[in-house]
Amino acid sequence: MHIRRMQRVNSLLKEVISETIRFEIKEQNLTELLTITAVDTSRDLQNAKVYVSVIQSDEERKETIELLQNLSKKISFHASRKVRLRHFPSLLFKLDTTSENYIKIDKILKDISESERETT
């Protein structure tokens, strides 16, 4: 499948899955501080990794990902009604730690900068 088409499919799935979780999945334990950051669909469109950013403690993040994984069939059912694909992919939810990594790197760079100022 062409790269541009895969990018469009991933972008569309990201939007549809996000809307589905936000408006159609009524789970009390599902936090409002949840963002779908990316979707990576396999070439055959059978599987999709859904990367999720959650602003909570580590334990609560883990529970949120487990809850999403348990709800994956329900999410797929609702999302598949909004998208025309021959086969809607199976969803695998993964925690996206990219923003945390950026924050850690930024802190390290600031610390290095401060220590350089102190030595000069």
N, C-alpha and C positions, 0 to 999 in steps of 0.2 A: 504494500500500500504506500502511496506517495506520502512524503513527509508533511506536506501542507495539509493533506486530508486528515492525517493522524492528529495534527495540531488542532484542526477544527473540531474533530470528534472529541478530543480530550477537553478542549475548552467548553464545548457544548455539554459534555457529561459533568464537568465541574459545576457549571451553572445549574443544571437540572438537579443534580444530587444535592447541592446546597439548598436550593429552593424546597426540595422534597423534605429534607431534614427539618428545615426551619418552619414550614407551613403545614406539613401533612403528618409528620411523625409526632404523636402526642405522648412523649415519655417524660415523666416527672424527673427522672434522674439525669436527663440529657441537659447539659448546661447551655446557656445562651452564649457563653464565651467560647464558641466553637467556630472555626473557620476552615472551609475546604480550601487548601492552598494549591493543590495540583491533582491531576488525574493522569495516570500513565497506563494507557491501554495496550494490551498485547497486539501484535500485528494481525492476528486472526480475530480480534475483537471478542474473544471468549472470556478474558479476564481483565480486570482493571484494578490497579492499586490506587487507592484514594488516600491522599496525604492530608492529615488533619492537624491543625494547630489548636491547642487547647490552653487557655490561661487558667491554670489551676495548679494544685500541688502535684507532685509526681504520682502519688497514689491515686488521686482523683483522675489524673490523665489516663492512667492505666485502666481504671474502671470505665472511663468514657469510651476508650477504644474498644474494650471488651463488649460494652453495651452496643456500640455501633456495629460491631461484627455480628453480634447476636441478632441485630435488627436488619442485617444486610439483605435478606430475602424480601422483607417488607419494603425496605427502601428501594430495592431493585424493581419490585412490582409497581410501586407508585411512579417511580422515575421513568420506567419503560412506557408508561402511557403517554408521556410527554415527548418522547423521542422515537423517531422511526428508524429502527435498525433491524436487520434481519434477526439477530440474536443480541439481546441485551447482555452485556458482560457480567460475570460474577464479580462481586465487589470484595476487595480485601482492604480493610482500613489499617492505615499505618500512621504512627505519630510523626509529625513533621517537627523536627527540632532545629530547623534552619535559623529561625529568629533567635533562639537561645544561643546558638553558635555565634551569630553576629554580635550579640551582646557580650559574650565572653571574649571574643577577639577584640572588640572595641575597648573593653576594660583593660585587657593586656596591653594594648597599644597606648592607652592613656597612662598606665603605670610606667611603661618604658619611657614615655615622653617626660613624665614627672621626674623619674630617676635621672634622666640625662640632664635636665635643668638643674637639679640639685648638685650634680657633680661638676657643672661648669661654672 
